[in-house]
Amino acid sequence: MPDPTIDDVFRSTPKPGFLRSLIGLAAVYFGCLSSFSLLLAVVPLYLSERDSAVQTTPGLSTGVLMFTSMAIGLLTPALGSRLGYRAYFLTALALMAATSAVWPFVSDGITLVLVSAVRGGAFAAVVVGVGSVASWTLPATRRGEGLSVLGIVSTCAGLIGLPLGVWMARNVGYTSVFVVAAAGPLTALVPAWSLVTPARVRTTWWVTDRASLWVTRRSALGIGTGALLSGVMVTHLPANLGGAAALVLFVQAGSLAGARWLAARWCDRAGSAPSLAIAASLLPGAAGLTLTMARSPGLPLLIGAAVALGASFGVAQSLTIASMLAQLPAARVGVANALWNAAYDLGWAVGAVFVGVVIDRLNYAGGAVAAVAAALVAAVYLASARQKP
């Protein structure tokens, strides 16, 4: 008897019910993302204060995190299918907790890279894996609704975690943030154990083919560019804001959450988004990052920049994932999810590392100019495409 194929497993995977699947997946997702969001701005801030003369050090931690996340995300459909998603989630959540707690003991570049790499891989395993399991186990007639709810869980984790982490670091201490961030993934272990997951199946290691890459290239460029802009703001701006950082990050995350939900509702009705809409979604983000370059920006200007950047990134997220899902077959929804996350991580890593190098050589304004220029080039390319991505 031949081994089952990925299509066989997709058709035979039990559908345990919309609410049961969604609640379990949302709990796993939130446990991972709350830890990730708490430390996303805190670790660069912690490293910049410890080594204030070198701006690339905080950028390096975030860059390694996101590059590793991209690589493991692309392998997650194969790893999860071969190892079983339940064991895959439990291992990843344990690693997320461990890497949250060890930052006070990171004292050299090699350890920094190792911890960031393990954390990035564990993060990708959960995020991409949850999207894949959701696509397999949620009823087909409510799959889009379920994925949008998970997107809202993601943005809520950022809405709470990003500003709370910075506030705790400033007012309570870094150790308290690391402890709370370690607790989040541990609370998700029981929900992960109870999930109904697809059967184990041997699949090819490479997640996609040239045709899939070509079809989704414009959507990937759109989400990658939006992530680049947000990566610059979240990684490098808080060190220059002092006590206003928590408020600015809260506004950015709230704007992102609302915009993503509204854009997702539009996508449910309209289907795949045209490249022109994706291009337009990048422009407020470029404008918002430009506002942060003012020599002495006041709080109202920074809040306006945060609203623009958050709304831009939220709309781009919904438009690009809807386009990718529309372009690939139903049994390859996990592939679309992996490609989307890989483009997201790559864009964020570029904003953290390469723009960080420019900031180190010049200043924050120089790095922001480079990011805005890249975003405008991407928007022009997307606007020139006549067909949908």
Buried (B, 14 or more C-beta within 10 A) or exposed (E): EEEBEBEBBBEEBEEBEBEBBBBBBBBBBBBBBBBBBBBBBBBBBBBBEEEEEBBBBBBBBBBBBBBBBBBBBBBBBBBBBBEBBBBBBBBBBBBBBBBBBBBEEBEEEEEBBBBBBBBBBBBBBBBBBBBBBBBBBBEEEEBBBBBBBBBBBBBBBBBBBBBBBBBBBBEEEBEEBBEBBBBBBBBBBEBBEEBBBBEBBEBEEEBBEEEBEEBBBBBBBBBBBBBBBBBBBBBBBBBEBEEBBBBBBBBBBBBBBBBBBBBBEBBEEEEBBBBBBBBBBBBBBBBBBBBBBEEEBEEEEBBBBBBBBBBBBBBBBBBBBBBBBBBBEEBBBBBBBBBBBBBBBBBBBBBBBBBBBBBBEEBBBBBBBBBBEBBBEBBEBBBEBEEBB
